[in-house]
Amino acid sequence: MTHLEEWQIKGIEDTLRLVANHFRSRERKTCLDRMIMESWNWVVDALNDTSIDITSENGIMYRMRVGQVPKLKERSKK
């Protein structure tokens, strides 16, 4: 397993957000759009310390819905 620091993961999340906005990937019209959004969701899950059950209501079909955007949970300052 590879270890990344939280600040590195936040940098990846920020880059995926910028790329998604640039290509308008929220519309999920192309394979690239869907892959960008899927990767963005994975990174946000890692930052939120959650995992997704693809059989649940909040699963893969929810994530593939046009306009769905991953959301970071608020973190308390240490």
C-alpha positions, 0 to 999 in steps of 0.5 A: 500500500502506498502512503500519501500525506493529507496535503498531497491528497488535497492537492490531487483533489484540487487538481481533479476539481480544476480539470473537471471544471475545465472540461465540464466533466460534471455533464459526463458526456464522454468516457474522459468526463466519467473517469475524471469524476470517478477519480475525483469521487475516490479522492474525496472519499479518501479525504472524508475517510469513507468508502462507497457501497456500489450496491447502495442508494449512494452507490455507483448510479448516484455517482454517475448522475449528471451534475453530481459533485463530490463534497468534502466534509468539514474538518475541525482544525487541530 
